[in-house]
């Protein structure tokens, strides 16, 4: 039987992918520089605490090297986009603590009209081959941002992701749970009904959990707490809190940033989309009064770790955050 380690357990390294084409890179020079700066700032923050390997399209190796800390390793492979949490493998431990990697089916977040995924669908196997880690092939269309674990068999999932007709038409809850048991060793499933409102816009994932709720220890969940009733996520936060309380978890509310809107409408800015690496937490910043509040909460939630804020507004403008572009390889 396999076990999916929690994110706070020791890492061998972090995997990322470099924006080199497509929607995330953008069309204008300003967009391109913004994207490269956003991905590089995350990689360069993490590499101070643990090794980082970034998959780079062969056409972009020279420019990536200009932006990245010299300690960041590069693996070359063709890419469509750069969301490693979703296109990469989920690492698990097998018998004898042997490291294995789950290769989910990836189809552009439910075959979204703007997405291409011919190359990205192969990235999990590219990563596992480079890491010399055996593959567990899954029949589930899934992304790493759509699942979260406490390291002890409990997994958070979302009805609008794993049961999405664009991902897994005809699958039942029982069938999803059986596949997550077979691949991750999951034995308890907490189904959230939906994700944050903005995540259902054109460039959203239709409900990834890693922007809504995250374990910080085996029994405690950090949850996104939108406290402004003008925001549509006010009701979402209340529902999630009620559901998690009923499941018996200890809860820590992480207030949403004070910023409610950007040029496109209500934002999904969330401090839940942080990344836990060796001895540190890389936390999304939004140039908002809430940044320091969230930093203080996470310093208590992850005692002994440095909490480092990195501006994530350019990532959220592209449909994700810091957690979405990183993937941990357990030690």
N, C-alpha and C positions, 0 to 999 in steps of 0.2 A: 504493500500500500504506500502511496505517496503522501507527502506533507508539504503544503505550501508555506514556507517560512514568512513570518511577518517582516514588514519593511524595516523595522528597527533592529532586526538581527544583523549580525556582522556581514558586510559585503566584501566580495572579491573585487568588484568594480561596478561602475555605472555605464550603461549603454545609451547612446543618443544617435540621432540622425541629423544630417545637415540640410537646411533648406536650400535647394538648388534649382527648383523649377516649380511650376504650378501655383495654386492659389496662395499658399503660405508665403512664398517668396514675394509675390506682388509684381506689378507691372512697371511702376515708376522707379527712378533711381532712389527716391526717398523711401519708398516701400521696401526696396531690396536692402538698403542699408539698415533700415529698422529691423527687418527680419534677421539679418545676419548678426546684428548687435544683440538682439534678444536671445537667440540660441547660444551665441558665444558667451554672453554674460553668465548664463546658467552653467555651461560647461566649465568655465574658468573659475566659478565659485566652488563647484563640487570638487575639482581636481586638487584643491588645497587640502581636502580631507580624505580622498580615496582616488584610485585610478579611474580614468574616464576613457572610453573608446567610443568614437563617433563614426558612424557609417556615412561615407561621402560619395556622391555620384562622381565617377571619374572626370567629368567635365568641370568639377568645382573644387578639386583638391587644392590647387594653387591658392585660390581665394580663401578657402577655409583655413588654410595654414596661416594666412595673414591675420585672421581674426582670433584664432585660438591660441591659448597658452601652449608653449612648446611641450609641456608635459602630457597634453591630450594626444592619445594615439588615434590613428586614422585607419579604417578598413574601407576599401573601395568596393562599391556595388551600385548598380543602377537603382535609382529611387524615383518615386512619383511625388512623395511628400516627406514630412519630417517628424511625424508623431510617433516616436519609438515606443511609447507605452502601448499603443494600439496595434502597431504593425510588427513589433518584436515578440519574442517568446515570453512566456511566464515560466520562471525557473522554480522547480520543485525539488524536494529531496526524496530519494527512493530508498530501497533497502540498503542498510549499511551506510546511510547518510550520503549515498552517491547522488551527484547532481544530475538532473534531467531537465529538459525544456519542453513545455507544451507549445505546439504549433497550432494555433487556432486558424480557422478559415477567416480570411479578411476580405471583405468586399466593399470597401469604401463606406463604412458606417451605414450599411443597409442599402448599398447600390445607389447612393445619392447622385443626382444628375450632374453635379459639378465635379465629382471625384473621378480620378483614375487610379487604378490599383494593380495593374499588370506586373509592375516591378515590386511594389510594396508587399504584395502577397507572398513574395519569396524571401523577405528580409528575416523572418524568424529563423529559417533554416540557414541563411547566411551567417547570422549571429551565432547560432549553435555550432556550426561548422568551425567558425573562427575560434570559439571558446572550447572546442573539442568536447562538446556536451551532447549526449544522445538525445534523439528526438522522440517525443510522444505526440503522435498525430491525433488531432481531435476532429470530430465531425461537426462541431459546433461553430457557427459563425459568431465571433466574439472579439472583444478588444480588452486589453489590460485595464483601460480606464473604466470599464463597465463592471469590474469586480474588485473587491477589497477584502482582506483577511485579517484576523487577529492572530494568525500563526498557530491556532489551536483548533482548527477545523471549522470555524465559523466564517461564512462568506456573505458579504453584502452584495445584492444584485438589484436590478431594476426591471420592472415588468416591461417597460417600453424599449428595453435593449435586447435582452435574451429572448423575449417573446415577440419581438418585432417581426412582422410578416416580411419585411425587406431583408431580414437576416436569417431567420429560422422559421419559414412558413410551415405551419402545421405542428410545430413542436409544442408539447405540453410542459407545464411546470415540472412534472415528475420526470420527463425525459431530459430536461435541462439539468435537473438536480442529479440524475444518474450520471450524466456526462461529467459534471463537475466533481462528483465523487470519484469517478474512474480516473480523471486526469489530475485533480488537485488534492484528492483525499478529503474533500469537504464533507462534513457530516451534519452541519446545521446551516440553514439558509434563511436569510432575512431579506424578504422581498419588499423593496420600496416601490410605491405605486408609480413614481415618476421622478424626473430630475428638475432642474431649475428652468424657469420659463424661457430664457434666451437660448437655451440648448435645443429648443424645438424650432428655432429660426432656420433659414436656408442652410447656413454653414454650421449647424449644431450637430451633436451626436445622437440626439433623441433620448437623452437621459442618463449620461454617465454618472456613476455614483461618486467618483473621486472628486467631485466638486460640491457634493452634498454632505457626505459623512465619511469619517475615517477613524479607524481604531488608533489609539495611541498606546494602549496596553491591552492585554487579553480581555479585559472586562469593561473598558472605558471607550466611549465613542465621542469624538469631536464632531459637532454638527454645525452647519451653516445657519446662522440665526439672523434672518432679515427682520429687523425690528420696526421698519417704517411701513405703516399700513397702506401707503400709497403704492408700494411696490408689489407686483403680482406674486413675488416669492414670499411675501409675508404669510400667506396661507400655506404655501408649500412647506416652509420652515415649521409652522405649527403642527402640520400633519406628520412630518418626519419625527419631530420631537415626541409626539404622542405615541407613534408606532414604536420607536426605540425604547421609550419608557415601559411600554407594555411587554417588550422583550426582556426586560430586566437588566438592561445595561446601566452602568453609571454614565451620566452625560455631562459633557462640558460644552456650553454654548460659546461659539466663536462669532461675535457680532460681525455682520457684513460691513464693508466700508460705508462711509456716509454718502459717497457718490452713488446716485441712483440711476443716472442716465449718461449716455454718450450720444454721438451724432445719429446712431442707429436706433436708439430707444432705451428701454430699461436694461441695465447691465447685469451680467451674472458674475461680477467680481466676487471672488471667494478666497478666503484664506485656507480653506480646507484643502485646496489643490497645492499643498506643499510637498516637498520631497525630503524624506528622512535618509540621510547617508551616515557614514561612520563619523560619530562624534559631532554631528551637526544636523540642522534642519535648514533647508533652503526654502524661504518663505516668499510667497508672492507679495510684492509691494505695489501700491497704486497711487503714490503721492497723496495719501489720504490720511486724515487724522486717526483713522482706525488702524493704520499700519502698526503703530507702537503698542496699541492695545492688544492686537493679535500677537505681536512678538512677545509680550509679557505673558499671555495665556499659554503660548506654546513653550516658553522657557520652563513653566511649571509642569506642563504636560509631558515634556521630554527632559527630565532633570539630567544635568551633566552634559547637555549638548549645547553648542553654540547655535543660536538662531540668527541667520543671515538673511536680510531682506534684499531681494533682487526685483527690479521694476518689471512687472509682468503685463503691463497694459498692452504692449505690442503683441504678446501671445494671446491675450483674451480677445483682442480685436480680430484675431485669425481663428478663433473658435476653441482655444484651449488655454492651458497654463503650464506651470513648471512641472507638475506631476505628469502631465500629458506627454512631455517630450523626454522623459527619463524612464529607465527601466533598470532595476537592480539585479545584479548577479550575486546570489548569496555566496559567502565564503565556504 
